[in-house]
């Protein structure tokens, strides 16, 4: 039925049959409803949402942008950090909430598909959101219509239409065949920023000029290394009848004595009419290096990633306290929008969260664990008989300790 995280062959064949049978019924039902009809295709979406060439002369899309080390570093730090946060199910109860211990939601979140971990699933979702502004989750059902697996669909193979005010998703398979599905088969996760109210805004497409410049600078650096012929210095010999032999002998002797790390720093001694002139970095090359540095800072700003997280210059000295504060800011201002988009999409899907009181949420504190002393002081307050809000069993569970009854 879908590509991406593929289900087993048996489930796949069942999904295909169900999808093809349900498509015609769903389309007919949608046509009978009034409302807005809209199709988002290459011919009618804004140019900024497509992989158009930048002014730097470089064609840019999500795949080519990830070939830039700065973009890849930013996407990696966002997606890989998000993948470390547990995504769990809850149920609202009187006076608070309780964590779900079983059921389809817990099973699907814990193991979305065979050989697919929750971390890999979340990481792929966040990667698609960071590069495209959208991610699509396929719901793979068994013969009884029960969702057995979840998989992230290839974003380039999904087209969105609004029919009768409801979304339809046309999926293009590797063999070119197309199938159309509704929200019972596809869950759309998108970022808040949008140009049309349907698709999330792709940061790479929107900022293609800055990223196009970064890619052009990267290609220029590669070309400089591949095609450049600027030496570290020039040896000059006097003109004469034996100058060719002298040049060759001098070149070989110089390389044998001074080339390589073991010969670094050796004193150069030459005889005769020979001069050496060092070749330094030209002003144009120095400006090129500065452009690369500024390009890195701009990419980090685009993805709201602190420069030090991708090995770039931060502009100030970092201490333990400032790194801790920036890590908290990274969670709040960088990761939180991605996490909220996934939480709200899953929680609002009736197929995954049965009932209005069931929802999914990331455990954000998993990456903000304080040091041992700070945790001990917090637990002391939390266990206070009058002001506290936790039990000893809850504290031991947070510290990954066994229950006291097992001691």
C-alpha positions in Angstrom: 0.0 0.0 0.0 2.7 2.5 1.0 6.4 2.8 0.7 8.5 3.9 3.6 8.3 1.7 6.6 6.9 -1.3 4.7 4.6 -3.8 6.4 4.8 -7.5 5.8 3.7 -8.8 2.4 0.4 -10.2 3.8 -0.5 -6.9 5.4 0.6 -5.0 2.4 -1.7 -6.9 0.0 -4.6 -6.5 2.4 -3.9 -2.8 2.7 -3.9 -2.4 -1.1 -7.1 -4.2 -1.5 -8.8 -2.2 1.2 -7.4 1.1 -0.2 -8.6 0.4 -3.7 -12.0 -0.7 -2.6 -12.5 2.2 -0.2 -11.2 4.9 -2.6 -14.1 4.9 -4.9 -16.6 4.9 -2.0 -14.8 7.7 -0.3 -14.6 9.8 -3.4 -18.3 9.4 -4.0 -19.2 10.3 -0.5 -17.0 13.4 -0.6 -18.4 14.6 -3.9 -21.9 14.7 -2.4 -20.8 17.1 0.2 -20.6 20.8 -0.3 -17.4 22.7 0.4 -14.1 23.7 -1.0 -12.3 21.7 -3.7 -8.7 22.3 -4.1 -5.7 20.4 -5.5 -2.1 21.3 -4.6 0.1 20.3 -7.5 3.3 21.7 -9.1 1.1 23.8 -11.4 -0.7 25.8 -8.8 1.4 25.9 -5.6 3.6 28.9 -4.9 7.0 28.7 -6.5 8.7 29.0 -3.1 7.3 25.6 -2.2 9.1 23.9 -5.1 12.8 23.2 -5.7 13.5 26.3 -7.8 17.0 27.5 -8.6 18.4 30.2 -6.4 20.0 33.5 -7.5 23.4 31.8 -6.9 22.6 29.5 -9.8 22.2 26.4 -7.7 19.0 24.2 -8.0 18.0 23.4 -4.4 15.5 21.0 -2.8 15.4 19.0 0.4 17.7 16.3 -0.8 20.4 18.5 -2.2 20.2 20.8 0.8 21.0 17.9 3.1 24.3 17.5 1.2 25.4 20.8 2.9 27.2 19.8 6.0 25.7 22.8 7.9 22.1 21.8 7.0 22.8 18.2 7.7 24.3 19.0 11.1 21.3 21.2 12.1 18.7 18.5 10.9 20.7 15.8 12.7 20.9 17.6 16.0 17.1 18.3 15.9 16.0 14.9 14.7 18.4 12.8 16.8 17.7 14.8 20.0 13.9 14.4 19.4 14.4 10.7 18.9 15.7 10.3 22.5 12.5 11.6 24.0 10.0 8.9 25.0 6.5 9.4 23.4 3.9 7.9 25.7 0.1 7.7 26.0 -2.0 9.2 28.8 -5.6 9.2 29.9 -7.2 12.1 31.6 -8.8 11.1 34.9 -10.5 13.0 37.7 -7.9 15.1 39.4 -5.1 14.5 36.9 -4.0 11.9 34.4 -2.6 8.4 34.3 -0.1 6.8 32.0 -1.5 4.1 29.8 0.0 0.7 30.5 -1.4 -1.2 27.5 -3.7 -0.9 24.4 -3.2 -0.2 20.7 -1.8 3.3 21.2 0.9 2.0 23.6 1.8 -0.8 21.2 1.9 1.3 18.1 4.0 4.0 19.8 6.4 1.5 21.3 6.9 -0.5 18.1 5.4 1.3 15.1 6.4 -1.5 12.7 8.5 -4.6 12.7 12.2 -3.8 13.2 11.3 -0.1 13.7 11.9 1.5 17.0 10.1 4.5 18.4 13.3 6.6 18.2 13.7 5.8 14.5 10.0 6.6 13.8 10.1 9.9 15.7 13.5 10.8 14.1 12.1 10.3 10.6 9.1 12.4 11.4 11.1 15.3 12.7 13.6 15.1 9.8 10.7 15.4 7.4 9.2 18.3 9.4 12.6 20.1 9.6 13.3 19.9 5.9 9.8 20.0 4.3 7.5 21.4 7.0 5.2 18.3 6.5 5.2 14.6 7.4 2.7 11.9 6.5 2.1 8.8 8.6 0.6 5.8 6.9 -1.8 3.6 8.9 -1.5 0.0 7.9 -4.5 -2.2 8.8 -5.1 -5.9 9.0 -8.0 -7.8 7.4 -10.3 -6.7 10.3 -9.5 -3.0 9.8 -7.4 -2.7 12.9 -4.2 -0.6 12.6 -1.2 -2.9 13.0 1.6 -0.7 11.9 2.6 3.0 11.4 5.1 4.2 8.8 6.4 7.6 7.7 5.5 8.0 4.0 8.0 9.5 1.5 7.0 13.1 1.3 7.9 13.5 -2.3 5.3 10.9 -3.2 2.3 12.6 -1.5 0.0 15.1 -3.1 -2.8 16.8 -1.2 -6.3 17.7 -2.5 -9.1 19.3 -0.6 -12.4 17.7 -1.7 -15.6 18.8 -0.1 -13.6 20.5 2.6 -11.8 17.3 3.6 -8.2 16.3 2.6 -7.4 13.5 0.2 -3.9 12.2 -0.2 -2.7 10.8 -3.5 0.3 8.5 -3.1 2.6 7.7 -6.0 4.2 4.3 -5.7 7.7 3.5 -7.1 6.1 1.7 -10.0 4.2 4.9 -11.0 0.8 3.7 -9.8 -1.3 6.1 -7.7 -3.8 5.5 -5.0 -6.0 8.1 -3.2 -6.6 7.9 0.6 -8.4 9.8 3.3 -7.6 10.6 6.9 -8.5 7.0 7.9 -5.3 5.9 6.0 -3.0 8.9 6.3 -2.2 11.2 9.2 -0.8 14.6 8.1 1.6 16.3 10.6 2.6 19.8 9.7 4.4 22.7 11.2 2.4 25.9 12.2 3.8 28.2 9.4 1.9 27.9 6.2 1.2 29.8 2.9 -2.1 28.1 2.0 -3.5 26.7 5.2 -3.0 23.1 4.1 0.7 22.4 3.7 3.3 23.4 6.3 6.0 25.9 5.1 9.2 24.2 4.0 12.1 26.2 5.6 14.5 24.9 2.9 12.2 26.1 0.1 11.5 29.4 1.7 15.2 30.2 2.4 16.5 28.8 -0.8 18.5 31.9 -1.5 20.6 31.6 1.7 21.0 27.9 1.3 21.7 28.3 -2.4 24.6 30.6 -1.5 25.8 28.1 1.0 25.8 25.3 -1.5 27.5 27.5 -4.1 30.2 28.4 -1.6 30.6 24.6 -0.8 30.9 23.8 -4.5 33.4 26.6 -4.9 35.5 25.3 -2.1 35.5 21.8 -3.6 36.4 23.2 -7.0 39.3 25.2 -5.4 40.7 22.1 -3.8 40.2 20.0 -7.0 41.4 22.5 -9.5 43.6 24.9 -7.5 47.3 25.0 -8.1 48.4 27.6 -5.5 51.6 26.3 -3.8 52.9 27.3 -0.4 55.9 28.9 -2.0 58.0 29.4 -5.1 61.6 28.4 -5.7 63.4 30.5 -8.3 66.6 29.5 -10.1 68.8 31.5 -12.5 68.2 31.0 -16.2 70.8 28.9 -18.0 71.5 26.0 -20.3 71.0 23.4 -17.5 68.1 25.0 -15.8 65.6 22.1 -16.5 67.9 19.6 -14.8 68.6 22.0 -12.0 64.8 22.6 -11.4 64.1 18.8 -11.4 66.9 18.0 -9.0 66.0 20.9 -6.8 62.3 19.9 -6.7 63.1 16.3 -5.8 65.6 17.2 -3.2 63.3 19.8 -1.6 60.4 17.4 -1.5 62.5 14.6 0.0 63.8 16.9 2.7 60.8 18.9 3.6 57.6 17.1 2.5 55.5 15.2 5.1 54.8 15.6 8.8 58.2 14.0 9.9 60.1 16.7 8.0 58.0 19.6 9.4 60.1 22.5 10.8 63.5 21.4 9.2 65.8 24.2 8.2 65.9 24.8 4.5 69.5 25.1 3.1 70.1 25.8 -0.6 73.2 26.7 -2.6 73.7 28.9 -5.6 71.4 31.5 -7.2 68.1 30.2 -5.7 65.4 32.3 -4.1 62.3 31.2 -2.2 59.1 33.3 -2.0 56.2 32.3 0.3 52.7 32.4 -1.1 50.1 33.6 1.4 46.3 33.5 1.4 45.0 36.2 -1.0 42.5 38.8 0.2 39.8 37.2 -2.0 40.4 33.8 -0.5 40.3 35.3 3.0 37.0 36.9 2.2 35.8 33.5 0.9 36.6 31.9 4.3 34.6 34.7 6.1 31.7 34.1 3.8 31.7 30.4 4.7 31.7 31.3 8.4 28.7 33.7 7.9 26.9 31.1 5.8 27.2 28.6 8.7 25.8 31.1 11.2 22.9 31.8 8.8 22.0 28.1 8.4 22.1 27.7 12.2 19.7 30.8 12.5 17.3 29.3 9.9 16.9 26.1 12.0 17.2 27.9 15.3 20.1 25.7 16.4 22.7 27.3 18.7 25.9 27.5 16.6 28.0 25.6 19.2 25.8 22.6 18.7 27.0 22.2 15.1 30.6 23.1 15.9 30.4 26.7 14.7 31.6 29.8 16.4 29.2 31.0 19.0 30.7 34.5 19.4 31.2 34.2 23.2 32.8 31.9 25.7 30.6 29.1 27.0 30.6 27.9 30.6 28.7 25.0 32.2 25.8 27.3 33.2 25.5 29.0 29.8 25.5 25.6 28.0 22.8 24.3 30.4 20.7 27.4 29.8 21.2 27.1 26.0 20.2 23.4 26.2 17.0 24.4 27.9 16.4 27.2 25.3 17.1 24.6 22.5 14.4 22.4 23.9 12.0 25.3 24.3 12.5 27.2 21.1 13.9 24.6 18.7 12.5 21.2 19.6 9.1 22.2 21.2 7.4 23.2 17.9 8.2 19.8 16.3 7.2 17.9 19.4 3.9 19.8 19.7 3.1 19.2 16.0 3.5 15.4 16.5 1.7 15.3 19.8 -1.3 17.3 18.6 -1.6 15.3 15.3 -1.5 11.9 17.1 -3.8 13.0 20.0 -6.4 14.4 17.5 -6.6 11.3 15.4 -9.6 9.1 16.5 -8.1 6.0 15.0 -5.0 6.2 17.3 -6.4 7.9 20.4 -9.8 6.3 21.2 -11.9 8.8 23.1 -11.4 12.5 24.0 -9.5 11.8 27.2 -6.6 9.8 25.5 -3.6 11.6 24.2 0.1 11.3 23.5 2.9 13.4 24.9 6.7 13.5 24.9 8.6 13.3 28.1 10.6 16.5 27.7 12.4 16.2 31.0 14.3 13.2 29.6 17.0 15.6 28.3 16.9 18.1 31.1 17.9 15.8 34.0 19.6 17.9 36.6 22.8 16.8 38.5 22.6 14.5 41.5 22.6 17.3 44.1 19.8 19.3 42.4 17.7 16.1 42.0 18.2 15.2 45.6 17.0 18.7 46.7 14.0 18.6 44.4 13.0 15.1 45.7 13.3 16.3 49.3 10.8 19.0 48.6 8.6 16.7 46.6 8.5 14.2 49.4 7.6 16.7 52.1 4.6 15.5 54.0 2.7 18.8 53.8 4.1 20.4 50.6 5.1 17.4 48.5 3.5 15.9 45.5 5.4 12.6 45.1 5.7 9.2 46.8 8.9 7.3 47.5 7.8 4.8 44.8 7.5 7.5 42.2 10.9 8.9 43.1 12.5 5.5 42.8 10.9 4.9 39.5 12.3 8.2 38.1 15.8 7.2 39.3 15.4 3.8 37.6 15.6 2.0 41.0 13.7 -1.2 41.9 10.7 -1.0 44.2 11.5 -1.1 47.9 9.5 -4.3 48.2 12.0 -6.1 46.0 15.0 -5.2 48.2 
